[in-house]
Amino acid sequence: MSILIEDDPSPELLAELGYAPDEPLFGLYVGVPLPQRTFGEAPPLPDHILLFRRPLQRACRTRQALREQIRITVLHELGALLRL
């Protein structure tokens, strides 16, 4: 699994996920969650987490707040992998 950083989510991605154009999206898990995988079958593409730099920066006033929000976002997206 890798973590990729992009500046912003695309308008198409926001629309696909049901977000308003001005609604912040901090991160996204892209892949097949573990409970949906079949035994012995590899997922078609490697799993990854996307972090969106500008929404994270806009939401956080301090470097410490940014670090904490990144931690929360990564843990949230790992939960999507596990479907917790």
C-alpha positions in Angstrom: 0.0 0.0 0.0 1.2 3.5 -0.8 0.2 6.9 0.2 0.0 9.5 -2.6 -0.4 13.2 -2.2 -2.4 15.4 -4.6 -3.1 19.1 -4.4 -6.9 18.8 -4.6 -9.5 16.2 -5.4 -10.9 16.7 -8.9 -14.4 18.1 -9.4 -15.4 14.8 -11.0 -14.2 12.8 -7.9 -16.1 15.1 -5.6 -19.3 14.7 -7.7 -18.8 10.9 -7.9 -18.5 10.7 -4.1 -21.5 13.1 -3.6 -19.5 16.0 -2.2 -20.4 19.6 -2.9 -17.7 21.5 -4.9 -16.7 23.5 -1.8 -16.9 20.5 0.7 -13.5 19.4 1.9 -12.2 16.0 1.2 -9.0 15.2 3.1 -8.3 11.6 1.9 -9.6 8.6 0.0 -8.8 4.9 0.1 -8.6 3.4 -3.4 -8.7 -0.3 -3.6 -10.7 -3.4 -2.7 -11.5 -3.7 1.0 -10.2 -6.9 2.6 -13.6 -8.4 3.4 -14.5 -8.1 -0.3 -11.4 -10.0 -1.5 -11.6 -13.6 -2.5 -9.0 -16.1 -1.2 -6.0 -16.4 -3.5 -7.1 -13.6 -5.8 -5.0 -10.5 -5.9 -6.8 -7.2 -6.4 -6.6 -5.7 -9.9 -4.5 -2.7 -8.8 -2.4 -2.0 -5.7 -4.3 -0.3 -2.9 -3.4 3.2 -2.1 -4.5 6.2 0.0 -4.8 9.6 -1.5 -4.2 12.6 0.7 -5.4 16.0 -0.6 -2.8 18.7 0.5 -4.8 21.9 0.0 -8.0 20.9 1.9 -5.9 19.6 4.8 -3.8 22.8 4.9 -7.0 25.0 4.7 -8.6 23.2 7.6 -5.6 23.4 10.0 -4.2 26.6 11.5 -1.0 25.1 12.9 1.6 22.6 11.8 0.7 20.4 14.8 -3.0 20.5 13.9 -2.0 19.6 10.3 0.0 16.6 11.6 -2.9 15.5 13.8 -5.4 15.8 10.9 -3.2 13.8 8.6 -2.9 11.1 11.2 -6.7 11.0 11.7 -7.2 10.9 7.9 -4.7 8.1 7.3 -6.3 6.0 10.1 -9.8 6.7 8.7 -8.7 5.5 5.2 -7.0 2.4 6.7 -10.4 1.7 8.3 -11.9 1.7 4.8 -9.4 -1.0 3.8 -10.5 -3.1 6.7 -14.2 -2.0 6.6 -14.3 -1.3 10.3 
